[in-house]
Amino acid sequence: MASLTRIRSRDFHRLSPAWNVAFNLIAAIIAIACVFPFLFVTIISFTDEKTLAKNGYSLFPKKWSVDAYSYLFKAGDQLLRSYGVTIFVTAVGTVISLVFISLFAYAISRKGFKYRNFFSFFAFFTMLFNGGLVPTYIVTTQLLGLQNSIWALILPMAVNAFYIMIMRTFFVTMIPDAIIESGKIDGASELGIFVRLVLPLALPGLATIALFSTLGYWNDWFNALLYIDKPNLVPLQSMLMRIENSMQFILQNTNNPSLGVGILQSMPQDTSRMAMVVLATGPIVLAYPFFQRYFIQGLTVGAVKE
């Protein structure tokens, strides 16, 4: 009788083949809906400008063209240099963010830390109030002297209070006190316990914060607008924005004979904008699958309590 009850209990939680197919179809539709916009933008970026103006947007354009990418790559070394700046800022900034955030979050997650409440409030307070743009600019340029420095693109975004709270919750939820005590019994220092015992168990949380930080650094253009004047330090997003502004200037001055009608006719307007989206988001989209497994685990931390 007991075995029959267990079988019925398992059958109750098992989906029928029809429902299984239905849920798989729903998941497939949602996945296609998520991927389709980026795929459509990529197709438009490879569409001939005149064909696009004549026939409108289409999944199967009558004429393909790489004129939009040719127009953007006329920047030549500047585009590659901006890519290099963005990659360097993203890689170094993400590592620095992980170091600062994980150390701060681990400290305030330990019950034995005397000032944990003070530093927790110190981090949380910055989520509600901040000094504003003008004081931040003064501190960055005059006090720290980071004007026209690569560090002006890294340090202002190195520490995020919201990410600290996420990691603190992860450490409290997923790192048992017994592991910390075992390290102390073996004579390990606090830094040794953190590096050898805590960090290997914190990979899902670290990957989540790494992905958030990577997205923030990769998409950042505002800090470059404020602090960077040298062309060799302009990141990708800022350079693409300058190209967009130049295109808008030409379009707004089409009646000016000095600009020439030929420039306007040869400029791929809509397709180049789509090419900018592909160049700006393509690398980060390709990098996401490497974070996906840890990212999902990190997001679900604390969702289920025993």
Secondary structure per residue as TSV (DSSP state, phi and psi in degrees):
chain	resnum	aa	ss	phi	psi
A	1	M	-	360.0	-42.0
A	2	A	H	-64.6	-39.9
A	3	S	H	-65.7	-37.2
A	4	L	H	-64.6	-38.4
A	5	T	H	-64.0	-41.1
A	6	R	H	-65.3	-39.2
A	7	I	H	-63.6	-44.1
A	8	R	H	-64.1	-37.1
A	9	S	H	-64.0	-40.4
A	10	R	H	-67.1	-39.5
A	11	D	H	-66.0	-32.2
A	12	F	H	-64.0	-35.3
A	13	H	H	-90.5	-2.4
A	14	R	S	-96.0	134.5
A	15	L	-	-79.1	145.1
A	16	S	-	-72.1	159.3
A	17	P	H	-56.0	-38.1
A	18	A	H	-64.4	-46.2
A	19	W	H	-66.3	-35.4
A	20	N	H	-61.6	-44.4
A	21	V	H	-64.8	-41.6
A	22	A	H	-62.6	-45.4
A	23	F	H	-67.0	-35.2
A	24	N	H	-66.6	-38.3
A	25	L	H	-65.2	-42.0
A	26	I	H	-61.4	-44.6
A	27	A	H	-62.8	-39.0
A	28	A	H	-65.9	-40.3
A	29	I	H	-64.0	-43.0
A	30	I	H	-64.2	-41.1
A	31	A	H	-63.3	-42.5
A	32	I	H	-64.7	-39.8
A	33	A	H	-63.2	-31.1
A	34	C	H	-76.4	-37.9
A	35	V	H	-83.0	-30.3
A	36	F	H	-56.6	-44.9
A	37	P	H	-57.7	-44.7
A	38	F	H	-67.0	-38.7
A	39	L	H	-64.2	-41.2
A	40	F	H	-65.4	-41.8
A	41	V	H	-62.3	-39.3
A	42	T	H	-63.2	-42.7
A	43	I	H	-63.2	-43.0
A	44	I	H	-62.9	-37.3
A	45	S	H	-65.1	-23.0
A	46	F	T	-100.0	12.1
A	47	T	B	-92.1	144.1
A	48	D	-	-64.7	137.1
A	49	E	H	-62.3	-43.0
A	50	K	H	-67.9	-38.9
A	51	T	H	-64.1	-38.7
A	52	L	H	-65.1	-41.3
A	53	A	H	-68.3	-31.6
A	54	K	H	-82.9	-46.5
A	55	N	H	-103.3	-11.6
A	56	G	-	81.2	-172.8
A	57	Y	-	-73.3	139.4
A	58	S	-	-153.0	145.8
A	59	L	S	-71.5	-24.4
A	60	F	S	-127.3	79.1
A	61	P	-	-64.8	149.4
A	62	K	S	-73.0	-24.9
A	63	K	S	-140.1	126.5
A	64	W	B	-93.4	154.4
A	65	S	-	-159.4	150.5
A	66	V	-	-112.5	21.7
A	67	D	H	-61.9	-35.0
A	68	A	H	-63.4	-43.7
A	69	Y	H	-71.0	-34.8
A	70	S	H	-63.1	-39.7
A	71	Y	H	-63.7	-43.0
A	72	L	H	-70.4	-37.5
A	73	F	G	-78.7	0.0
A	74	K	G	-64.5	-21.0
A	75	A	G	-64.0	-20.8
A	76	G	T	62.4	-120.4
A	77	D	H	-61.4	-29.6
A	78	Q	H	-64.1	-39.8
A	79	L	H	-65.3	-46.1
A	80	L	H	-64.3	-38.6
A	81	R	H	-65.0	-40.9
A	82	S	H	-66.2	-37.8
A	83	Y	H	-60.0	-44.7
A	84	G	H	-62.7	-41.5
A	85	V	H	-62.2	-45.0
A	86	T	H	-64.4	-42.6
A	87	I	H	-63.9	-43.4
A	88	F	H	-64.2	-46.7
A	89	V	H	-62.1	-42.0
A	90	T	H	-66.1	-45.4
A	91	A	H	-67.1	-52.7
A	92	V	H	-67.1	-42.2
A	93	G	H	-63.5	-38.6
A	94	T	H	-65.2	-42.7
A	95	V	H	-63.4	-46.1
A	96	I	H	-63.0	-41.6
A	97	S	H	-61.5	-44.0
A	98	L	H	-61.6	-41.2
A	99	V	H	-64.1	-52.1
A	100	F	H	-64.0	-47.8
A	101	I	H	-68.0	-43.8
A	102	S	H	-67.0	-40.2
A	103	L	H	-65.9	-45.0
A	104	F	H	-64.1	-46.2
A	105	A	H	-66.4	-38.1
A	106	Y	H	-65.6	-39.6
A	107	A	H	-62.8	-46.7
A	108	I	H	-79.0	-6.3
A	109	S	H	-88.1	-15.7
A	110	R	-	-85.5	127.7
A	111	K	T	-66.8	-25.2
A	112	G	T	-80.5	-6.4
A	113	F	-	-78.7	120.1
A	114	K	T	-63.0	-38.9
A	115	Y	T	-104.3	27.2
A	116	R	H	-62.9	-38.8
A	117	N	H	-67.2	-38.8
A	118	F	H	-64.5	-48.5
A	119	F	H	-71.6	-29.2
A	120	S	H	-65.4	-45.1
A	121	F	H	-66.0	-36.6
A	122	F	H	-59.8	-42.0
A	123	A	H	-73.1	-42.1
A	124	F	H	-66.7	-34.4
A	125	F	H	-61.9	-35.1
A	126	T	H	-70.6	-17.1
A	127	M	H	-75.3	-22.8
A	128	L	H	-97.6	-36.6
A	129	F	-	-134.9	146.2
A	130	N	-	-143.0	167.1
A	131	G	-	-70.4	-22.2
A	132	G	-	101.3	173.8
A	133	L	H	-70.3	-44.1
A	134	V	H	-64.5	-49.7
A	135	P	H	-60.9	-37.3
A	136	T	H	-63.1	-41.7
A	137	Y	H	-65.0	-41.2
A	138	I	H	-65.0	-44.7
A	139	V	I	-62.4	-44.4
A	140	T	I	-68.7	-42.1
A	141	T	I	-88.8	-40.7
A	142	Q	I	-97.4	-45.6
A	143	L	I	-74.9	-47.1
A	144	L	S	-91.7	-18.7
A	145	G	-	64.3	43.1
A	146	L	-	-99.3	9.0
A	147	Q	T	-60.2	133.0
A	148	N	T	55.5	39.4
A	149	S	S	-124.4	148.0
A	150	I	G	-63.7	-24.8
A	151	W	G	-73.0	-17.9
A	152	A	G	-67.5	-20.0
A	153	L	G	-91.9	-9.8
A	154	I	T	-110.0	-55.0
A	155	L	G	-65.3	-38.6
A	156	P	G	-60.9	-20.8
A	157	M	G	-112.0	12.4
A	158	A	S	-71.0	-33.1
A	159	V	-	-123.1	128.3
A	160	N	-	-125.4	122.7
A	161	A	H	-63.7	-35.5
A	162	F	H	-64.6	-40.2
A	163	Y	H	-66.6	-34.0
A	164	I	H	-62.4	-41.7
A	165	M	H	-67.1	-36.2
A	166	I	H	-63.3	-46.8
A	167	M	H	-69.0	-34.8
A	168	R	H	-62.1	-44.5
A	169	T	H	-62.2	-38.4
A	170	F	H	-63.6	-46.6
A	171	F	H	-63.5	-41.9
A	172	V	H	-66.1	-38.6
A	173	T	H	-81.1	-41.3
A	174	M	H	-106.4	-11.8
A	175	I	S	-107.3	105.0
A	176	P	-	-67.5	149.2
A	177	D	H	-64.7	-26.2
A	178	A	H	-62.5	-34.1
A	179	I	H	-66.7	-42.2
A	180	I	H	-63.0	-43.5
A	181	E	H	-65.4	-38.0
A	182	S	H	-63.0	-38.4
A	183	G	H	-65.0	-39.9
A	184	K	H	-66.5	-37.6
A	185	I	H	-63.4	-36.9
A	186	D	T	-77.8	-1.3
A	187	G	T	87.9	13.9
A	188	A	-	-76.8	146.4
A	189	S	-	-76.9	171.3
A	190	E	H	-61.6	-41.6
A	191	L	H	-67.8	-37.9
A	192	G	H	-64.8	-40.2
A	193	I	H	-63.2	-42.8
A	194	F	I	-64.2	-43.7
A	195	V	I	-76.5	-43.4
A	196	R	I	-89.3	-29.7
A	197	L	I	-109.4	-43.3
A	198	V	I	-80.3	-49.1
A	199	L	H	-60.3	-41.8
A	200	P	H	-60.3	-30.2
A	201	L	H	-83.9	-13.4
A	202	A	T	-100.6	14.8
A	203	L	H	-57.8	-42.7
A	204	P	H	-59.8	-44.3
A	205	G	H	-66.6	-40.7
A	206	L	H	-64.8	-39.5
A	207	A	H	-65.4	-36.3
A	208	T	H	-64.0	-47.4
A	209	I	H	-66.1	-37.2
A	210	A	H	-62.4	-41.0
A	211	L	H	-66.0	-44.8
A	212	F	H	-60.4	-45.0
A	213	S	H	-66.4	-40.1
A	214	T	H	-61.4	-44.9
A	215	L	H	-61.8	-41.0
A	216	G	H	-64.0	-45.9
A	217	Y	H	-69.0	-40.5
A	218	W	H	-65.8	-38.6
A	219	N	H	-90.4	-1.2
A	220	D	-	-73.3	130.6
A	221	W	-	-131.3	-18.0
A	222	F	H	-69.3	-41.3
A	223	N	H	-63.4	-36.7
A	224	A	H	-65.5	-36.5
A	225	L	H	-64.0	-34.8
A	226	L	H	-82.7	-42.1
A	227	Y	H	-113.0	-12.7
A	228	I	-	-112.8	125.0
A	229	D	-	-117.7	-21.3
A	230	K	-	-76.6	130.7
A	231	P	G	-62.0	-30.4
A	232	N	G	-77.3	-3.8
A	233	L	G	-114.3	6.7
A	234	V	-	-76.0	123.8
A	235	P	-	-76.7	173.3
A	236	L	H	-61.6	-49.0
A	237	Q	H	-61.1	-39.8
A	238	S	H	-68.4	-38.3
A	239	M	H	-66.7	-41.9
A	240	L	H	-63.3	-35.8
A	241	M	H	-66.8	-36.6
A	242	R	H	-67.4	-37.4
A	243	I	H	-63.8	-42.2
A	244	E	H	-61.9	-41.6
A	245	N	H	-65.4	-36.6
A	246	S	H	-65.6	-39.9
A	247	M	H	-63.9	-42.3
A	248	Q	H	-63.9	-37.4
A	249	F	H	-63.1	-42.8
A	250	I	H	-65.0	-42.2
A	251	L	H	-66.1	-35.0
A	252	Q	H	-77.3	-13.4
A	253	N	T	-120.2	39.0
A	254	T	T	-66.5	-22.3
A	255	N	T	-84.4	-2.8
A	256	N	-	-83.7	114.8
A	257	P	T	-64.4	-24.9
A	258	S	T	-67.8	-24.4
A	259	L	T	-78.0	-28.3
A	260	G	-	86.5	136.5
A	261	V	H	-73.4	-29.4
A	262	G	H	-63.1	-34.9
A	263	I	H	-62.9	-43.0
A	264	L	H	-66.4	-40.5
A	265	Q	H	-69.0	-34.1
A	266	S	H	-85.4	-5.6
A	267	M	-	-90.3	117.1
A	268	P	-	-75.5	105.3
A	269	Q	H	-78.0	-63.3
A	270	D	H	-71.9	-43.0
A	271	T	H	-66.5	-34.0
A	272	S	H	-67.8	-33.7
A	273	R	H	-64.4	-41.4
A	274	M	H	-67.5	-35.8
A	275	A	H	-64.3	-35.2
A	276	M	H	-61.8	-41.1
A	277	V	H	-63.1	-42.2
A	278	V	H	-64.4	-45.5
A	279	L	H	-65.4	-34.0
A	280	A	H	-80.4	-33.8
A	281	T	H	-106.4	-18.9
A	282	G	H	-55.2	-53.8
A	283	P	H	-60.8	-40.4
A	284	I	H	-71.6	-31.0
A	285	V	H	-66.9	-40.0
A	286	L	H	-69.5	-26.2
A	287	A	H	-80.9	-21.2
A	288	Y	H	-59.4	-41.7
A	289	P	H	-57.0	-26.8
A	290	F	H	-71.5	-24.1
A	291	F	H	-96.0	-11.4
A	292	Q	H	-59.6	-46.9
A	293	R	H	-61.5	-48.3
A	294	Y	H	-71.3	-32.1
A	295	F	H	-63.0	-44.7
A	296	I	H	-65.2	-40.9
A	297	Q	H	-63.8	-40.1
A	298	G	H	-67.0	-36.3
A	299	L	H	-69.2	-29.1
A	300	T	T	-91.5	6.2
A	301	V	T	-64.5	129.4
A	302	G	T	81.5	0.4
A	303	A	S	-75.0	-28.5
A	304	V	S	-121.9	128.9
A	305	K	-	-113.2	139.1
A	306	E	-	-85.0	360.0
